[in-house]
């Protein structure tokens, strides 16, 4: 599947997506960013989420990163 399709699927079905899948796609979206500051910020956020043991807490943290998915879709 293309990145755009994956992003749309995650945005539309966020509750059914694992945090690992969410973060994997976010890593692909990061390749589109022009700002190194944004990329470094997200890498830090992703690392903190990966270190969380509770899937429900990971999902809460991932939900706060959904605007990056919206940003990607606006450019498509």
N, C-alpha and C positions, 0 to 999 in steps of 0.2 A: 504494500500500500504506500501511497505517496505520503509525504509529511503532512500536507494540507488535510488529507482525509483522516489521518491519525489524530491531528489536532482537533478537527471538528468532532470526531467520535468521542474524544476525551471531554471536550467542552459539553457536549450533549448528554454524555453518560457518566459524568464525574463520579457519582456514587458507586458505580459498578467497576471502576478502574482501580487497580492496585496502585499504591504509592510508588512502587518500583517502576511500573509502566509510565506513570505520570512523569517521574523524574527522567526516565530514559528519553522521552519525547522532548522534555524541556531542554535537555542537553543538546538535542538536534536543533531546537529553535535558537539556542544561544549562538550557533554558528552564523546566524543572520544579523546579530547585533554588531553595530559599528563601534560602540563605546566599550573600551576595555574595562572601564570602571563598572559598567553594568554587568559585564561578564564575570568579573572578579567578585562582585557582590553576590551574584547568583550562585557561583561556585561555593562560596561560603555558606549560603542558605541551604544548598543541596547537601553539603557535607554534614551540616547540623541535623538535617532531616534524616539522613542515612543512619546517623548514630542513635536515633530514637528507637526504643525497642517496641513501643506500642503502635500497632498499625492505625488505630483510631487517632492517635496524636499525630502520626505522620500525615494522615489525610487532612487533619485540621491545618497543619502547616502548609501542605500542598495547595489547599484551597486559597490561601493568601497569595499564591503565585499564579493563579488563574489569569490575572490581567496580562501576563506575558503571552499567554495563548491568544487572548483577544487581540493584542498588538500584532501578533503574527498573522492572524486572519484578516485584519484590516489592510495589511499590505498585499494580500493575495487578490 
